[in-house]
Amino acid sequence: GSALMGTPQLAAAVVSATVDALAPYAVPVTVKFRSGVVTGEVTAVDFARRMEATGAAGLCIHGRFARQLYHGQADWSVIAAVKAAVAVPVTGSGDVMTAADVVRMGDTTGVDGVMIARGARGNPWIFAEAREALIGAVSPAIEGRFCHPAIEKRLQVMRDHARRVVDWYGEDNLTRFRGHAIAYVRGLPGAAEFRRRLHELSTVGELDVLVREYLRGYKSCVGGIVRRTCTLAEPT
């Protein structure tokens, strides 16, 4: 997708044809793109204007270059420049990892919307947190996961997520889910051992066993206090 930024005329032709094809159905067409293709060469503003001219109803700009992938820091100033250059709604993306980031991106770029991507891995609660921050129910100055649930709830949601992934892809294996599972346990006591065991699993049933063992080990910690010395319970 990002490669089309290197051939803006072709990109415009693709978007224009899509807009024309969907016009009878009143379906809006949006375009997501990056700061540019080659690192350091910002083409996003010109590209945004071209996409708007072809009939795109909205734009989403990720403040990194295509060749950066997800390395380095997203440049929100490019997002702000795109927002200032067009009249259609603009959504910003890049390095939105907390609810506070959602508020900060809106305040610093003026975007109409904020896209949360990697920030939701292992933290689906970020959407509720962001809404709370945006309506002023929670101070946006608070950094991090300020509404994170108890460990038991966190792991329950992880297990449900795993089952949904398996149901969707029609196979009982955890290959597609391992990255998400690692994100769910990041920062928890005993997370390193959990990750090691996770790579040995192949089914959701085995994940359920691992979670039960983890919770037994966690609850055995003195007074239920979170300690980095907590370990998984021995398998039964």
C-alpha positions as CSV (number, residue, x, y, z in Angstrom):
1,G,0.0,0.0,0.0
2,S,2.7,2.5,0.9
3,A,4.5,1.8,-2.4
4,L,1.6,3.6,-4.2
5,M,2.9,6.8,-2.7
6,G,5.8,6.5,-5.1
7,T,3.4,6.6,-8.0
8,P,0.8,9.2,-7.0
9,Q,-0.8,9.3,-10.4
10,L,-1.5,5.6,-10.2
11,A,-2.7,5.9,-6.6
12,A,-5.1,8.7,-7.7
13,A,-6.4,6.6,-10.5
14,V,-7.1,3.7,-8.1
15,V,-8.9,5.9,-5.6
16,S,-10.9,7.7,-8.4
17,A,-12.0,4.4,-9.8
18,T,-13.0,3.1,-6.4
19,V,-15.0,6.3,-5.6
20,D,-16.8,6.0,-8.9
21,A,-17.6,2.3,-8.4
22,L,-19.1,2.9,-4.9
23,A,-20.9,6.1,-5.6
24,P,-24.2,4.4,-6.5
25,Y,-24.1,2.7,-3.0
26,A,-23.2,5.9,-1.1
27,V,-20.1,4.2,0.4
28,P,-17.4,6.6,1.4
29,V,-13.8,5.9,0.3
30,T,-10.9,6.7,2.7
31,V,-7.2,6.5,2.1
32,K,-4.5,5.6,4.6
33,F,-0.9,6.5,3.9
34,R,2.4,7.5,5.5
35,S,4.7,10.5,5.6
36,G,6.4,9.3,2.4
37,V,8.2,6.3,0.9
38,V,11.9,7.3,1.3
39,T,12.9,8.3,4.8
40,G,13.3,12.1,5.1
41,E,11.4,12.8,1.9
42,V,8.0,14.1,3.1
43,T,5.4,13.7,0.3
44,A,2.3,13.3,2.5
45,V,0.9,16.8,2.1
46,D,0.9,16.7,-1.7
47,F,-0.3,13.2,-1.7
48,A,-3.2,14.1,0.7
49,R,-4.3,17.0,-1.6
50,R,-4.3,14.6,-4.6
51,M,-6.4,12.0,-2.7
52,E,-8.8,14.7,-1.7
53,A,-9.1,15.9,-5.3
54,T,-9.9,12.3,-6.5
55,G,-13.0,12.2,-4.2
56,A,-11.6,10.5,-1.0
57,A,-14.0,11.2,1.9
58,G,-11.4,11.0,4.6
59,L,-7.7,10.5,5.1
60,C,-5.6,8.7,7.7
61,I,-1.9,9.6,8.0
62,H,0.7,7.5,9.8
63,G,3.6,9.8,10.8
64,R,6.4,7.4,9.6
65,F,8.0,6.7,6.2
66,A,7.3,3.5,4.5
67,R,10.9,2.3,4.7
68,Q,10.9,2.9,8.5
69,L,8.2,0.2,9.1
70,Y,7.6,0.8,12.8
71,H,11.1,1.9,13.7
72,G,12.0,5.3,15.0
73,Q,9.5,7.8,16.3
74,A,6.4,8.9,14.5
75,D,6.5,12.6,13.4
76,W,3.2,14.1,14.4
77,S,4.1,17.4,12.7
78,V,3.5,15.7,9.4
79,I,0.1,14.7,10.6
80,A,-0.6,18.3,11.5
81,A,0.6,19.5,8.1
82,V,-1.8,17.1,6.3
83,K,-4.7,18.2,8.5
84,A,-4.0,21.9,7.7
85,A,-3.8,21.1,3.9
86,V,-7.1,19.5,3.3
87,A,-10.8,20.0,4.1
88,V,-11.9,16.3,4.5
89,P,-11.6,14.7,7.9
90,V,-8.1,13.5,8.9
91,T,-7.2,10.7,11.3
92,G,-3.8,10.5,12.8
93,S,-1.8,7.4,13.5
94,G,1.6,6.4,14.9
95,D,2.9,5.9,18.5
96,V,-0.5,6.1,20.1
97,M,0.2,3.7,23.0
98,T,-1.9,5.2,25.8
99,A,-5.1,7.2,26.4
100,A,-3.0,10.2,27.1
101,D,-1.4,9.8,23.7
102,V,-4.9,10.0,22.1
103,V,-5.6,13.3,23.8
104,R,-2.1,14.7,23.1
105,M,-2.3,13.8,19.4
106,G,-5.7,15.6,19.1
107,D,-4.4,18.6,20.9
108,T,-1.1,18.9,19.0
109,T,-2.3,18.1,15.4
110,G,-6.0,19.1,15.3
111,V,-7.0,15.8,13.7
112,D,-10.6,14.7,13.6
113,G,-9.8,11.2,14.8
114,V,-7.0,9.1,16.2
115,M,-6.2,5.5,15.1
116,I,-5.0,3.1,17.8
117,A,-3.0,0.2,16.5
118,R,-0.2,-1.5,18.4
119,G,-1.3,0.3,21.5
120,A,-4.3,-2.1,21.7
121,R,-2.2,-5.3,21.7
122,G,-2.7,-6.8,25.1
123,N,-4.7,-3.8,26.1
124,P,-8.1,-3.7,24.6
125,W,-9.1,-1.4,27.5
126,I,-7.3,1.4,25.8
127,F,-10.4,2.4,23.9
128,A,-12.5,2.8,27.0
129,E,-9.6,4.7,28.6
130,A,-9.3,7.0,25.7
131,R,-13.0,7.8,25.7
132,E,-12.8,8.6,29.4
133,A,-9.8,10.9,28.9
134,L,-11.5,12.6,25.9
135,I,-14.6,13.5,27.9
136,G,-12.6,14.6,30.9
137,A,-13.6,11.8,33.2
138,V,-9.9,11.0,33.8
139,S,-7.0,13.4,33.7
140,P,-5.2,13.1,30.3
141,A,-2.0,13.9,32.2
142,I,-2.0,10.4,33.6
143,E,0.4,8.2,31.6
144,G,0.0,4.5,31.1
145,R,-2.7,2.1,31.6
146,F,-4.6,3.8,34.4
147,C,-7.7,1.6,34.2
148,H,-6.1,-1.8,33.8
149,P,-8.1,-4.6,35.3
150,A,-7.1,-7.2,37.8
151,I,-4.8,-9.9,36.6
152,E,-7.6,-12.5,36.7
153,K,-9.7,-10.4,34.4
154,R,-6.8,-9.6,32.2
155,L,-6.1,-13.3,31.6
156,Q,-9.7,-14.1,31.2
157,V,-10.0,-11.6,28.4
158,M,-6.8,-13.0,26.9
159,R,-8.2,-16.5,26.9
160,D,-11.5,-15.3,25.3
161,H,-9.5,-13.5,22.6
162,A,-7.5,-16.6,21.9
163,R,-10.7,-18.6,21.4
164,R,-12.1,-16.0,19.0
165,V,-8.9,-16.0,17.0
166,V,-9.0,-19.8,16.7
167,D,-12.7,-19.7,15.8
168,W,-12.1,-17.1,13.1
169,Y,-9.3,-18.9,11.4
170,G,-10.8,-22.3,11.8
171,E,-7.9,-24.2,13.4
172,D,-7.0,-25.0,16.9
173,N,-3.6,-23.6,17.2
174,L,-2.0,-20.5,18.8
175,T,0.5,-19.5,16.1
176,R,-1.4,-16.4,15.2
177,F,-2.1,-15.4,18.8
178,R,1.3,-15.7,20.5
179,G,2.2,-12.1,19.9
180,H,-1.0,-11.0,21.4
181,A,-0.6,-13.3,24.4
182,I,2.9,-11.9,25.1
183,A,1.5,-8.4,25.1
184,Y,-1.2,-9.4,27.6
185,V,1.3,-10.6,30.2
186,R,3.9,-7.9,29.6
187,G,4.8,-6.4,33.0
188,L,3.2,-9.1,35.1
189,P,5.2,-11.0,37.7
190,G,6.6,-14.2,36.2
191,A,6.0,-13.0,32.6
192,A,9.3,-14.3,31.4
193,E,8.4,-17.9,32.4
194,F,4.9,-17.5,31.0
195,R,6.4,-16.4,27.6
196,R,8.8,-19.4,27.6
197,R,6.0,-21.8,28.3
198,L,3.7,-20.1,25.8
199,H,6.0,-21.1,22.9
200,E,5.6,-24.7,23.8
201,L,1.8,-24.6,23.4
202,S,-0.3,-25.4,20.4
203,T,-3.9,-25.3,21.5
204,V,-6.3,-23.1,23.4
205,G,-6.8,-25.9,25.9
206,E,-3.1,-25.9,26.7
207,L,-3.3,-22.1,27.1
208,D,-6.1,-22.6,29.7
209,V,-3.9,-25.0,31.7
210,L,-1.0,-22.5,31.6
211,V,-3.2,-19.7,32.8
212,R,-4.6,-21.8,35.7
213,E,-1.0,-22.7,36.7
214,Y,0.0,-19.1,36.5
215,L,-2.9,-17.9,38.7
216,R,-2.2,-20.5,41.3
217,G,1.4,-19.4,41.5
218,Y,0.4,-15.7,41.6
219,K,-2.1,-16.2,44.4
220,S,0.5,-18.1,46.4
221,C,2.6,-14.9,46.7
222,V,2.5,-13.6,50.2
223,G,-0.6,-11.5,50.8
224,G,-1.3,-11.5,47.1
225,I,1.3,-8.8,46.7
226,V,2.7,-8.5,43.2
227,R,6.3,-9.6,43.4
228,R,8.7,-10.2,40.6
229,T,9.8,-13.4,42.4
230,C,6.4,-15.0,41.9
231,T,6.6,-18.1,39.7
232,L,4.2,-20.4,37.9
233,A,2.8,-23.2,39.9
234,E,4.1,-26.7,39.1
235,P,2.1,-28.5,36.4
236,T,-0.3,-31.1,37.8
